[in-house]
Amino acid sequence: MLLVKTVTFVPCCANYIVISNFRIKFANGIWAFNLNISSHFCVHRVKFVYLTTYLIKAGMKIEKIKIENYKVYRNTEIRNLSNFSVFLGANGAGKSTLFDVFGFLSDALKANVKTALNKRGGYREVYSRDGEGPILFEIKFRNDKIEGETQPLITYRLEIGFENGLPIITTEILSYRRGGYGRPYRFLDFHRGEGTAIINEDEYSSSSSSTFQDRREQQTLDSPDILAIKGLGQFQKFKAISSFRRLLDDWYVSNFQIQEARNVEDVGFSEHLSTSGNNLAQVTRYIWENHRNVFNTILEKFRKRVPGVENVIAEETQDGRIVLKFKDNSFQDPFVARFVSDGTIKMFAYLVLLNDPVKHPLLCVEEPENYLHPELLPELAEEFREYADKGGQVFISTHSPDFVNALQPDELFWLQKSNGATTIRKASEDATIKALYANGDKLGWLWREGYLKGSGPY
């Protein structure tokens, strides 16, 4: 975490800023870290002059995921997830389905569980063959350390059943515990659209478990297929719920489409790259105008990876649209994006995403190696690792041994599918793989040689 040397701020509403050890924390949980004089900025109606180019949202690290009865994941648990975690496996093993768990939760948060299921063909289509019990998602995570102190392990548990022809949330629980032992305390406890939520969470963190007296509010949702965190997460008195809802809102599950990234869009304001990449020109223009040092970093990296590129320009046309152009030093005039190679567009989009001044707490990208030269993949892996080191957790799926060669055993997981159900193993927990890696073998080589058993099609 970077430290702030000096800060000047002007509150423009009743929101407040807490300054602690030269770090700024907003009431909404966003931290600001400062590097050098940049510009005026306004977040949630708090205006200040800041000395930074980086804003990092209150981060988290997912440590464990449990999935039951969701497509190929009949009963699967992933433990000890790293900040940078890469998943490989045969086609149909469930890599896309794993990422779709996060997409499903995001869709359910935006609408409801019924809509999220219908988007995927309905309850019966996603329910595991020969499954028993409800669809279950359980995510265990921790928020970032605060002043060196490890934060409690938080558990979110969601169970979805099917009754009278309709999906229903049978259980939704958000809980955490302060120490390493003892039963987690439930701050949200809902069943079939009714339940309770704690409103005096601050007293729990400052009291011992034996003296804490909770104050709960009974709540009833409009429908039993609505997530309780969707409704209650809008109210600050439910702090733990509100924090988790914001984290889900900020998850980024990439669905990058090269053709959409080439599109000529109307001039508009876009700070962050969309999941499809259709606003690439607008985001490029925004970073160039508001974070020039970040743009220069992107351009410097891009020049190293794509020979001959001199500059990238997001140019506004006379008819009010914005065009992305690439200047090659061998030609006088720049090329518009639709005439540039797929790999060039994709590499530039990844650099824009990974150097965004605001990091996503979770970034999921499928098969980033597509359209890229194999020699670029180790550098791309390092870009993802650097993103994770700055506070955002990164999950990647891949079919590329060259990408895997750049990994460490603690970063690699592989999927094994047997009798229609998938389990997931971690490379660092296999003694043979650890020993071979320690002797100089790269993980991509070991994969090709069959040491990641069950990860291939045969």
C-alpha positions as CSV (number, residue, x, y, z in Angstrom):
1,M,0.0,0.0,0.0
2,L,1.3,3.4,-0.9
3,L,1.5,6.2,1.6
4,V,0.2,9.8,1.2
5,K,2.7,12.6,2.0
6,T,0.4,15.5,1.8
7,V,-3.3,15.9,1.1
8,T,-5.7,18.9,0.7
9,F,-9.4,18.2,0.6
10,V,-12.6,20.2,0.6
11,P,-15.8,18.4,1.7
12,C,-18.8,19.3,-0.4
13,C,-21.5,17.4,1.5
14,A,-22.1,15.6,4.8
15,N,-19.8,12.7,3.8
16,Y,-16.5,12.5,5.6
17,I,-12.9,11.5,5.1
18,V,-10.9,9.8,7.8
19,I,-7.1,10.4,7.6
20,S,-5.1,7.7,9.3
21,N,-1.3,7.1,8.9
22,F,-1.4,9.3,5.8
23,R,-4.0,7.1,4.2
24,I,-7.5,8.5,3.2
25,K,-10.5,6.4,3.7
26,F,-14.0,7.5,2.5
27,A,-17.1,6.7,4.4
28,N,-18.1,4.4,1.5
29,G,-15.0,2.2,1.9
30,I,-12.9,3.5,-0.9
31,W,-9.2,4.1,-0.2
32,A,-7.1,6.7,-2.0
33,F,-3.3,6.4,-2.2
34,N,-1.2,9.2,-3.6
35,L,1.9,9.5,-5.8
36,N,2.1,12.8,-7.5
37,I,0.1,15.9,-8.3
38,S,-2.6,15.0,-10.7
39,S,-6.0,16.8,-10.7
40,H,-9.2,17.5,-9.0
41,F,-11.3,14.5,-8.5
42,C,-14.8,13.8,-7.1
43,V,-16.0,10.5,-5.6
44,H,-19.4,10.2,-4.0
45,R,-19.7,14.0,-3.7
46,V,-16.4,14.4,-1.8
47,K,-14.1,16.7,-3.7
48,F,-10.3,16.9,-3.0
49,V,-7.0,17.7,-4.6
50,Y,-5.1,14.5,-4.6
51,L,-1.5,13.5,-5.2
52,T,-2.2,10.2,-6.8
53,T,-3.0,8.3,-9.9
54,Y,-4.4,5.2,-8.2
55,L,-7.7,4.6,-6.4
56,I,-8.2,1.1,-5.0
57,K,-11.6,0.1,-3.9
58,A,-11.9,-1.7,-0.6
59,G,-10.5,-5.0,-1.7
60,M,-11.0,-8.6,-0.8
61,K,-9.5,-12.0,-1.3
62,I,-11.6,-15.0,-2.0
63,E,-10.0,-17.9,-0.1
64,K,-12.5,-20.7,-0.8
65,I,-15.4,-21.5,-3.1
66,K,-17.9,-24.3,-2.7
67,I,-20.3,-25.3,-5.5
68,E,-23.0,-27.9,-5.4
69,N,-25.4,-29.0,-8.1
70,Y,-24.5,-26.3,-10.6
71,K,-23.8,-27.9,-14.0
72,V,-20.7,-30.0,-13.9
73,Y,-20.0,-29.0,-10.3
74,R,-22.0,-31.6,-8.4
75,N,-19.9,-31.2,-5.2
76,T,-16.7,-29.2,-5.7
77,E,-14.6,-27.2,-3.3
78,I,-11.7,-25.0,-4.2
79,R,-9.4,-24.1,-1.2
80,N,-6.4,-21.8,-0.8
81,L,-7.1,-19.6,-3.8
82,S,-4.2,-17.3,-4.6
83,N,-4.5,-13.6,-5.6
84,F,-3.5,-14.8,-9.1
85,S,-5.2,-18.1,-9.8
86,V,-5.1,-19.9,-13.2
87,F,-7.4,-22.7,-14.2
88,L,-6.8,-25.2,-17.0
89,G,-8.6,-28.3,-18.2
90,A,-10.1,-30.1,-21.1
91,N,-12.9,-28.7,-23.2
92,G,-16.2,-29.2,-21.3
93,A,-14.5,-29.7,-17.9
94,G,-16.1,-26.5,-16.5
95,K,-13.7,-23.6,-16.8
96,S,-16.3,-21.3,-18.2
97,T,-18.9,-22.6,-15.7
98,L,-16.6,-21.7,-12.8
99,F,-16.4,-18.1,-14.0
100,D,-20.2,-18.2,-14.7
101,V,-20.8,-18.7,-11.0
102,F,-19.7,-15.1,-10.6
103,G,-21.7,-14.0,-13.6
104,F,-24.7,-15.8,-12.1
105,L,-24.4,-14.0,-8.8
106,S,-24.0,-10.7,-10.6
107,D,-27.1,-11.3,-12.7
108,A,-29.1,-12.3,-9.7
109,L,-28.0,-9.2,-7.9
110,K,-29.0,-7.0,-10.8
111,A,-32.4,-8.7,-11.2
112,N,-33.3,-11.9,-9.4
113,V,-32.5,-15.6,-9.3
114,K,-35.3,-16.5,-11.7
115,T,-33.9,-14.1,-14.3
116,A,-30.3,-15.3,-13.8
117,L,-31.5,-18.9,-14.2
118,N,-33.7,-18.2,-17.3
119,K,-30.7,-16.5,-18.9
120,R,-28.9,-19.9,-18.7
121,G,-31.9,-22.0,-19.8
122,G,-33.8,-22.4,-16.6
123,Y,-33.3,-24.3,-13.3
124,R,-33.5,-27.8,-14.8
125,E,-30.9,-26.9,-17.4
126,V,-28.2,-25.8,-14.9
127,Y,-29.0,-28.3,-12.2
128,S,-26.4,-31.1,-12.1
129,R,-27.3,-34.5,-13.4
130,D,-27.8,-37.0,-10.5
131,G,-27.6,-34.1,-8.1
132,E,-29.2,-34.1,-4.6
133,G,-30.4,-31.1,-2.7
134,P,-30.4,-27.4,-3.7
135,I,-28.0,-25.5,-5.9
136,L,-25.4,-24.1,-3.5
137,F,-22.8,-21.4,-3.7
138,E,-20.5,-20.7,-0.7
139,I,-17.8,-18.0,-0.9
140,K,-15.3,-17.4,1.9
141,F,-13.3,-14.2,1.7
142,R,-11.4,-11.6,3.7
143,N,-11.2,-7.9,3.2
144,D,-7.8,-6.2,2.9
145,K,-5.8,-5.8,6.1
146,I,-6.4,-2.5,7.9
147,E,-3.3,-1.0,9.6
148,G,-1.6,-4.4,9.5
149,E,-4.5,-6.3,11.1
150,T,-6.0,-9.4,9.4
151,Q,-9.7,-9.0,8.9
152,P,-12.3,-11.6,9.8
153,L,-13.2,-14.5,7.4
154,I,-16.5,-13.7,5.9
155,T,-18.8,-16.4,4.5
156,Y,-21.6,-15.9,2.0
157,R,-23.9,-18.9,1.5
158,L,-26.7,-19.1,-1.1
159,E,-29.0,-22.1,-1.6
160,I,-31.5,-22.2,-4.4
161,G,-34.3,-24.7,-4.6
162,F,-37.2,-25.4,-7.0
163,E,-40.7,-25.5,-5.6
164,N,-44.0,-25.5,-7.4
165,G,-42.3,-24.9,-10.7
166,L,-40.4,-21.9,-9.6
167,P,-36.9,-21.2,-8.3
168,I,-36.7,-20.0,-4.7
169,I,-33.9,-18.9,-2.4
170,T,-34.2,-21.4,0.5
171,T,-31.2,-20.0,2.4
172,E,-29.1,-16.8,2.2
173,I,-26.5,-16.2,5.0
174,L,-23.7,-13.7,5.5
175,S,-21.6,-14.4,8.5
176,Y,-18.1,-13.9,9.9
177,R,-16.0,-14.6,12.9
178,R,-13.2,-12.5,14.4
179,G,-10.8,-15.3,15.6
180,G,-9.6,-18.5,14.1
181,Y,-12.0,-20.6,16.1
182,G,-15.7,-20.6,17.1
183,R,-18.9,-20.5,15.2
184,P,-19.4,-17.7,12.6
185,Y,-21.8,-14.9,13.6
186,R,-24.7,-14.5,11.2
187,F,-25.2,-10.8,10.2
188,L,-27.7,-11.8,7.5
189,D,-30.0,-14.8,7.9
190,F,-32.8,-15.2,5.4
191,H,-35.0,-18.2,4.3
192,R,-37.7,-18.1,1.6
193,G,-37.9,-14.3,1.5
194,E,-37.9,-13.6,5.2
195,G,-35.2,-13.1,7.8
196,T,-33.2,-10.8,10.0
197,A,-30.2,-8.6,9.6
198,I,-28.0,-7.0,12.4
199,I,-27.9,-3.2,12.5
200,N,-25.3,-2.8,15.3
201,E,-22.3,-4.4,13.6
202,D,-19.9,-1.8,14.9
203,E,-20.5,-3.0,18.5
204,Y,-19.7,-6.6,17.6
205,S,-16.2,-5.5,16.4
206,S,-15.5,-3.6,19.6
207,S,-17.0,-6.1,22.1
208,S,-16.1,-9.6,23.2
209,S,-18.3,-12.4,21.8
210,S,-19.7,-13.0,25.3
211,T,-20.8,-9.5,25.9
212,F,-22.2,-8.6,22.5
213,Q,-25.9,-8.1,22.3
214,D,-27.2,-7.9,18.8
215,R,-30.0,-5.7,17.5
216,R,-31.8,-7.2,14.6
217,E,-34.4,-6.1,12.1
218,Q,-37.0,-8.4,10.7
219,Q,-37.4,-8.0,7.0
220,T,-39.6,-9.5,4.3
221,L,-38.6,-9.3,0.6
222,D,-41.0,-8.7,-2.2
223,S,-40.3,-12.2,-3.6
224,P,-38.4,-15.3,-2.4
225,D,-36.3,-15.2,-5.6
226,I,-34.7,-11.8,-4.7
227,L,-31.3,-11.7,-3.0
228,A,-31.5,-10.1,0.5
229,I,-28.2,-8.4,-0.2
230,K,-29.8,-6.6,-3.1
231,G,-32.4,-4.8,-1.0
232,L,-30.6,-4.5,2.3
233,G,-27.3,-3.7,0.8
234,Q,-28.6,-0.3,-0.2
235,F,-28.8,0.8,3.4
236,Q,-25.7,1.8,5.3
237,K,-27.0,0.6,8.6
238,F,-26.4,-2.9,7.3
239,K,-22.7,-2.4,6.9
240,A,-21.5,-5.9,6.3
241,I,-24.3,-6.5,3.8
242,S,-23.7,-3.2,2.0
243,S,-20.0,-3.9,1.7
244,F,-20.5,-7.3,0.2
245,R,-23.0,-6.0,-2.3
246,R,-20.5,-3.4,-3.5
247,L,-17.9,-6.1,-4.0
248,L,-20.3,-8.1,-6.2
249,D,-21.2,-5.0,-8.1
250,D,-17.5,-4.5,-8.9
251,W,-16.6,-8.0,-10.0
252,Y,-15.4,-8.0,-13.6
253,V,-16.1,-11.1,-15.7
254,S,-14.6,-10.4,-19.1
255,N,-16.5,-11.2,-22.3
256,F,-14.1,-9.3,-24.6
257,Q,-15.2,-9.2,-28.2
258,I,-12.6,-7.9,-30.7
259,Q,-15.2,-6.7,-33.2
260,E,-17.0,-4.6,-30.5
261,A,-13.7,-3.1,-29.5
262,R,-13.2,-1.9,-33.2
263,N,-16.6,-0.2,-33.2
264,V,-16.8,3.6,-33.7
265,E,-18.9,4.8,-30.8
266,D,-20.5,8.2,-30.1
267,V,-18.5,10.5,-28.0
268,G,-19.3,9.8,-24.4
269,F,-17.8,9.4,-20.9
270,S,-16.4,6.0,-20.0
271,E,-13.9,5.6,-17.1
272,H,-13.5,1.8,-17.2
273,L,-13.4,-0.8,-19.9
274,S,-16.7,-2.7,-20.3
275,T,-16.7,-6.5,-20.2
276,S,-17.2,-6.7,-24.0
277,G,-14.6,-3.9,-24.7
278,N,-17.1,-1.9,-26.8
279,N,-16.0,1.4,-25.2
280,L,-12.2,1.0,-25.7
281,A,-11.9,4.2,-27.6
282,Q,-13.8,6.2,-25.0
283,V,-11.8,4.8,-22.1
284,T,-8.5,5.4,-24.0
285,R,-9.6,9.1,-24.4
286,Y,-10.5,9.3,-20.7
287,I,-7.2,7.9,-19.5
288,W,-5.2,10.2,-21.9
289,E,-7.1,13.3,-20.6
290,N,-7.2,12.5,-16.9
291,H,-4.3,10.1,-16.2
292,R,-1.6,11.0,-18.6
293,N,1.2,9.2,-16.7
294,V,-0.9,6.0,-16.8
295,F,-1.5,6.4,-20.5
296,N,2.2,6.8,-21.1
297,T,2.8,3.6,-19.1
298,I,0.3,1.8,-21.3
299,L,1.8,3.2,-24.5
300,E,5.4,2.3,-23.4
301,K,4.4,-1.3,-22.7
302,F,2.4,-1.5,-25.9
303,R,5.3,-0.4,-28.0
304,K,7.5,-3.1,-26.6
305,R,4.9,-5.8,-27.3
306,V,3.8,-4.7,-30.8
307,P,6.8,-3.7,-33.0
308,G,6.5,-0.5,-35.0
309,V,3.7,1.1,-33.0
310,E,4.5,4.8,-32.3
311,N,1.2,6.1,-30.8
312,V,-2.4,5.3,-30.1
313,I,-5.0,8.1,-30.5
314,A,-8.6,8.3,-29.6
315,E,-9.8,11.0,-32.0
316,E,-13.1,12.8,-32.1
317,T,-14.7,13.1,-35.5
318,Q,-16.8,16.0,-36.9
319,D,-20.0,14.0,-36.6
320,G,-19.6,13.5,-32.8
321,R,-18.1,10.0,-32.7
322,I,-14.8,8.7,-31.4
323,V,-12.3,6.7,-33.4
324,L,-9.3,4.7,-32.1
325,K,-6.3,5.0,-34.3
326,F,-2.9,3.3,-34.2
327,K,0.2,5.1,-35.6
328,D,2.9,2.9,-37.1
329,N,6.3,4.5,-37.5
330,S,6.6,3.1,-41.0
331,F,3.6,5.0,-42.3
332,Q,2.7,8.7,-42.3
333,D,-1.0,8.3,-41.4
334,P,-2.4,6.2,-38.5
335,F,-4.6,3.2,-39.1
336,V,-8.2,3.1,-37.7
337,A,-8.9,0.2,-35.3
338,R,-10.9,-1.8,-37.9
339,F,-7.8,-2.2,-40.0
340,V,-5.5,-3.3,-37.2
341,S,-4.9,-7.0,-36.4
342,D,-6.9,-8.9,-33.8
343,G,-3.9,-9.4,-31.6
344,T,-2.9,-5.7,-31.6
345,I,-6.4,-4.7,-30.5
346,K,-6.5,-7.4,-27.8
347,M,-3.1,-6.6,-26.3
348,F,-4.0,-2.9,-26.2
349,A,-7.3,-3.6,-24.5
350,Y,-5.6,-5.8,-21.9
351,L,-3.1,-3.1,-21.1
352,V,-5.9,-0.6,-20.7
353,L,-7.8,-3.0,-18.4
354,L,-4.8,-4.0,-16.3
355,N,-3.5,-0.4,-15.9
356,D,-6.9,1.1,-15.0
357,P,-6.3,3.5,-12.0
358,V,-9.3,1.8,-10.2
359,K,-8.8,-1.9,-9.6
360,H,-11.7,-4.4,-9.6
361,P,-11.7,-6.6,-6.5
362,L,-12.1,-9.6,-8.8
363,L,-11.1,-9.9,-12.4
364,C,-12.0,-13.0,-14.4
365,V,-10.6,-13.5,-17.9
366,E,-11.1,-16.6,-20.2
367,E,-8.3,-17.7,-22.5
368,P,-6.3,-14.4,-22.8
369,E,-3.8,-16.2,-25.1
370,N,-6.2,-16.1,-28.1
371,Y,-4.8,-14.0,-31.0
372,L,-1.6,-13.3,-29.2
373,H,1.9,-14.5,-30.2
374,P,3.2,-17.2,-27.7
375,E,6.3,-15.2,-26.8
376,L,4.1,-12.4,-25.4
377,L,2.3,-14.7,-23.0
378,P,4.9,-14.7,-20.2
379,E,4.8,-10.9,-20.1
380,L,1.0,-11.0,-20.1
381,A,1.0,-13.4,-17.2
382,E,3.3,-11.0,-15.4
383,E,0.8,-8.1,-16.1
384,F,-2.0,-10.1,-14.5
385,R,0.2,-11.0,-11.5
386,E,1.1,-7.3,-11.1
387,Y,-2.6,-6.4,-11.1
388,A,-3.2,-8.9,-8.4
389,D,-0.3,-7.6,-6.3
390,K,-1.8,-4.1,-6.4
391,G,-5.0,-5.3,-4.7
392,G,-7.3,-7.0,-7.3
393,Q,-7.7,-10.8,-7.3
394,V,-7.3,-12.3,-10.8
395,F,-8.8,-15.6,-12.1
396,I,-7.7,-16.8,-15.5
397,S,-8.6,-19.9,-17.6
398,T,-6.2,-21.0,-20.3
399,H,-5.4,-23.7,-22.9
400,S,-1.8,-22.4,-23.4
401,P,1.3,-24.2,-22.1
402,D,3.3,-21.1,-22.9
403,F,1.1,-19.0,-20.5
404,V,1.3,-21.8,-17.9
405,N,5.1,-21.9,-18.2
406,A,5.1,-18.4,-16.6
407,L,3.3,-19.6,-13.5
408,Q,4.3,-20.8,-10.0
409,P,2.7,-23.9,-8.5
410,D,0.7,-21.9,-6.0
411,E,-1.0,-20.1,-8.9
412,L,-2.1,-23.1,-10.9
413,F,-5.2,-25.3,-10.6
414,W,-6.5,-28.0,-12.9
415,L,-9.9,-29.4,-13.5
416,Q,-10.6,-33.2,-13.6
417,K,-13.9,-34.4,-15.0
418,S,-15.1,-37.9,-14.2
419,N,-18.6,-39.4,-14.7
420,G,-20.0,-36.0,-15.6
421,A,-18.8,-34.2,-12.5
422,T,-15.7,-32.0,-12.1
423,T,-13.3,-31.6,-9.2
424,I,-10.4,-29.1,-9.0
425,R,-6.8,-29.7,-7.8
426,K,-4.0,-27.3,-7.0
427,A,-0.5,-27.8,-8.4
428,S,1.3,-26.9,-5.2
429,E,-0.5,-29.6,-3.4
430,D,0.9,-32.3,-5.7
431,A,4.3,-33.5,-4.3
432,T,5.6,-34.8,-7.7
433,I,4.8,-31.5,-9.5
434,K,6.4,-29.4,-6.7
435,A,9.6,-31.5,-6.8
436,L,9.9,-31.3,-10.6
437,Y,9.2,-27.5,-10.6
438,A,11.9,-27.1,-7.9
439,N,14.3,-28.9,-10.2
440,G,13.7,-26.5,-13.0
441,D,10.8,-28.0,-15.0
442,K,8.2,-25.5,-16.0
443,L,4.5,-26.1,-15.4
444,G,3.5,-25.9,-19.0
445,W,6.0,-28.6,-19.9
446,L,4.7,-30.8,-17.1
447,W,1.2,-30.3,-18.3
448,R,2.2,-31.4,-21.9
449,E,4.0,-34.4,-20.5
450,G,0.8,-35.6,-18.6
451,Y,1.8,-34.8,-15.0
452,L,-1.4,-32.9,-14.4
453,K,-3.5,-36.0,-14.4
454,G,-7.0,-35.8,-15.8
455,S,-6.4,-32.3,-17.3
456,G,-6.5,-33.4,-20.9
457,P,-9.1,-34.8,-23.2
458,Y,-7.8,-38.4,-23.0
